[in-house]
Amino acid sequence: MDVIVYSKPQCVQCTATVKALSTKGITHKVVDLTQDDSAMTTIQSLGYRQVPVVVAGLKHWSGFRPDMISQIR
C-alpha cells in the first residue's frame, strides 16, 4: 500500500506523523505542499484545509492520528 504524507515545513503534527510511521516501519513518501502546487490541489479536492494529510490506500485523514497509523498494514 502506498502511504503519502502531505506536509509543510516546521509543522509539528507533520513531524510527529512522519516519526510515527518511521517508528512502525511503514514505508511512506512525504510531499511538501509548499513545493508542489498539484499536491495542494489534490488534498483540497479531498476536502482538507490543514496538514498533515495522510493518504494510505483508500483511507485518508488529517492531523496526527496514532489510531489511524496503527491501522496501516
C-alpha positions in Angstrom: 0.0 0.0 0.0 1.3 3.5 -0.8 1.3 5.9 2.1 1.7 9.6 1.3 2.1 12.3 3.9 1.3 15.8 2.6 3.1 18.3 4.8 4.6 21.7 5.2 7.9 22.8 6.8 8.0 23.3 10.5 4.7 21.6 11.1 4.7 19.8 14.5 1.9 17.4 13.6 3.6 16.6 10.3 6.8 15.8 12.1 5.0 13.6 14.6 3.2 11.7 11.9 6.3 11.0 9.9 8.2 9.9 13.0 5.3 7.5 14.0 5.3 6.0 10.5 9.0 5.5 10.6 9.0 4.0 14.1 6.4 1.5 12.9 8.5 0.7 9.9 5.8 1.9 7.5 7.2 2.9 4.1 5.9 6.4 3.2 6.5 9.3 0.9 6.5 12.9 2.2 5.2 15.6 -0.2 6.0 19.2 0.7 2.9 21.3 -0.2 5.0 24.4 -0.4 6.9 22.9 -3.3 4.1 21.1 -5.2 1.0 23.0 -6.3 -0.7 19.9 -7.8 -0.4 18.2 -4.4 -2.2 21.1 -2.8 -5.0 20.8 -5.3 -5.2 17.1 -4.6 -5.7 17.5 -0.8 -8.1 20.3 -1.3 -10.2 18.1 -3.6 -10.4 15.6 -0.7 -11.8 18.4 1.4 -8.8 19.2 3.6 -7.5 22.6 4.7 -4.8 21.7 7.2 -1.8 19.4 7.3 -0.7 16.8 7.6 -2.9 14.9 5.3 -2.2 11.2 5.1 -3.4 9.0 2.3 -3.0 5.3 2.9 -4.6 3.3 0.2 -8.3 4.2 0.1 -8.2 5.8 3.6 -7.2 9.4 4.3 -7.2 11.7 7.2 -5.8 15.0 8.5 -3.7 15.6 11.6 -1.6 13.5 13.8 -3.7 10.3 14.2 -1.8 7.5 16.0 -5.1 5.5 15.9 -5.2 5.6 12.2 -1.5 5.0 11.8 -1.8 1.8 13.8 -4.4 0.5 11.3 -2.0 0.7 8.4 -0.8 -2.7 7.4 
